[in-house]
């Protein structure tokens, strides 16, 4: 049974049928498809297009089909081109010819994109909770290790000392932006295309406001052509997913580097590591490598969809069927990646002594320049003077704090004996008490704000 067989005298080629089908991947939208059809049956009755009895028969039939699908009892046939065809075919088998009235005024063009939006609106809260759980793991661990000081990097070179928690919290805010972005996208997803027909609307008095309310959409699409052609929401979701994965990838990269023997700052828990089939000693950070690696896959999906959309003529084109696999893949990827990322953070072993050992005096050169500033030396000059002191210490092969006062004073008379107080990493970190800085009080405020965002 084909939905469109009437004008065809010959059977579809078998390979064409397989090529054309989307049932392998769009069957996961079955619940959305049935919800949409139940609301649609109600709208048809309200428009006087079917009787109340017919409506009830359709709804009961659809509920039966839903039960079969939920129980895994539904048998798909080779002729079930997509989930919309499959549900309607089965409905007809169950309730007879009244099923033929369900598609009145509806096209698969408005149906498929309604289903896709409904499906996404179901998934988004789950993703939001999973991302929130990762954020919670970050805040918990940050709070646990407030006193751990480590080298902070720019250009992957020693820059200034920071708190480990401050580094960790930097990712909280990236994920907070991901949460905001998701909320904004959700608003645009919750716009109803149903009632747009194939592209031009319908002539049958079906109430789109009613449909929107029934299905939980906050608005109805303003233009029927746009409603059936628009896949911006898929592109936006894929961008959201790709950027979130980019954030996960960067978090993973720091931890991969820091768990190497050379750094040894952190150690991945065994529950998130794997071994080598050849080298018995290995403990590999596969979890982190996959968190990093999946970013490539999601960026590829976004690029792929944008390429599909670019240059499509107005209206529905079958190219649009290509929107689903990358979208579903992105959702599946994140459903796995987010809990793994949260687990890695929760179980991560921290080695503060290795972090402290990596600190050096050079990282306090800025503090020394600030010291001169407080003694009235303009910053440009103090930067230069401290640079000379660093060079002198290097020449002598000694750490900066071992440079004698006479050497400092030969460079500038502004240096006094109290300059050596600067050589204290903890003090340096504590000194940066600006909002968003590394001082304990600033960090605690940051964590408090994060907890408020998490609703704690
Ligand atoms: N399976 C199709 C898709 O995913 C459903 C819409 C089909 N519409 C059409 N005019 N052939 O896009």
Boltz pocket constraint, residues with backbone or C-beta under 6 A from the ligand:
constraints:
  - pocket:
      binder: B
      contacts: [[A, 20], [A, 22], [A, 26], [A, 81], [A, 82], [A, 108], [A, 109], [A, 112], [A, 316], [A, 317], [A, 318], [A, 320], [A, 321], [A, 322]]
      max_distance: 6.0
